[in-house]
Amino acid sequence: LMGAVFLLVLFVTGAFVTLWRVNSKALVLKTQLFSEKNNKEMIAGKNRQLQEEIDKRTQIQESLKTNQERLDLALEASGSGLWDWNIQSGAVLFNERWAGMLGYRLDEIDSNVDTWERLLHPDDKDMVMTSLLDHLEGKTELYQTEHRLRCKNHEWKWILDTGKVVSRNDENQPLRAIGTHIDIHEKKEAEQL
């Protein structure tokens, strides 16, 4: 009897161990499958997020390109040259049209406000600088003057210069201004006749 009980316990224990091993393998296998399924879902979720980000950036880039084209067409249609001035550093970005209306190529113009100041007609300088300073100090909504600039061929050309401070610091000091130059030479010449 004792031997039979021992054999029964051994048999049951062996069966339990075998059953446990089968169940533990199934459990491990089930856990691995569940884990792989979660990983695939997580990866798919990350891929969706990345695709949404790519789509959003593509849309922004297309919008920027459209806006740039619109600005270029408007400037071309109006015959305007563009300037973008970092007031703190003195750096100015001019476009091709700005330089071209004075007979220069863009690579012949230094990207600094000093370039513009050197080209100003001496008789117009005080008026222009007073108007510019008033605007920089916030006394006027817009900077706008009609003045002469020296062309590459040393002739003087009348320009309508319009701009505005577009950013200021916490102390209300101007940081950046953007504006346009329009060739009004023929109009000014006709007025003088």
Secondary structure, DSSP 8 states (H G I E B T S, - for coil): -HHHHHHHHHHHHHHHHHHHHHHHHHHHHHHHHHHHHHHHHHHHHHHHHHHHHHHHHHHHHHHHHHHHHHHHHHHHHHTEEEEEEETTT-BEEE-HHHHHTTT--GGGS-SBHHHHHHHB-HHHHHHHHHHHHHHHTTSSS-EEEEEEEE-TTS-EEEEEEEEEEEEE-TT--EEEEEEEEEE-HHHHHHHT-
